């Protein structure tokens, strides 16, 4: 059986419900629709004419971030068509996004391949035929098939291997859901990236032939973002004993790391609270039924969401956008979202939006 997960859900629920005191679930849900639309519509509005996000500062189409937006938008049923449009547009970029082309001849990028394959499957597409490319076969081609690192994804590139645990999580889902023979080993190698404390480290070992992962030093630093993202992908897999144990340990680690005000930092000492980490952690905690902690995270994120009350600031036309942190929100109020800062606001919104569904007790069930 599969776990139940609010996959990229943005059925957001609003603080208006909290202000009304005792509110019937249906009323709370209707109040939530208004909050949902703010961020969902802002994200959808950021998509260019080609249904993908374009980084105006550096003048390139950001397929990876577009897929992140698609994961967030997919949870809102009426925006399912937008997510499918993103998948179609991304399919047209399959070669430039997942392969090296003339720039890196013969290269195949494992993380990008895994992410696009997983998203294609999410929108009920065929990952074996993405604009003529069999992404499942391409992913199998960059997955180690024997030895101590069986199941590990590895970039094929003249510039080195940059595959990481997040890409490994997408690969585990894509290969498992497509029925690939490599699915089991991909899942197994993913689980090896979990440290004893419960968190998942971001880097895979530099030695592609070594299975053991060190959780000491810089490579083993705790990562809220990585742990939360991996947890949500683990919930897409069959609930084996090993997967369930990994989910429980990751959720416990995340819960213990939450600050009193509901926020999360990245997990690295000295890093301040931000909506990326708080949003991802809140989304993950809600998906395992830790509703109290998820609600606290959502309330903190909500404070950094642009609302109608900001109509007399430079953010008047950005209702629904979510700032990375308090400093970014303050700068936005005075300067607006600029070409230089828009990428950060987009990334914050795509990672934080799913958590806002937990503002109401009507949407998070323990």
Buried (B, 14 or more C-beta within 10 A) or exposed (E): EEBEBBBBBBBBBBBBBBEEEEBEEEBBBBBBBEBBBBBBBBBBEBBEEEBBBBBEEEEEBBBBBBBBBBBBBBBBEEBBEBBBBBBBBBBBBBEBBBBBEEEBEEBBBBBBBBBBBBBBBBBEBEBBEBEEBBBBEBBBBBBBEEEBBBBBBBBBBEEEBBBBBBBBBBBBBBBBBBEBEBBBBBBBBBBBBBBEBBBBBBBBBEEBEBBEBEBEEEBBBBBBBBBBBBBBBBBBBBBEEEBBEBBEBBBBBBBEBBEEEBBBBBBEEEEEBBBBBBBBBBBBBBBBEBBBBBBBBBBBBBBBBBBEEBEEBBBEEBBBBBBBBBEBBEBBBEEBBEEEBBBBBBBBBBBBBBBBBBBBBBBBEE
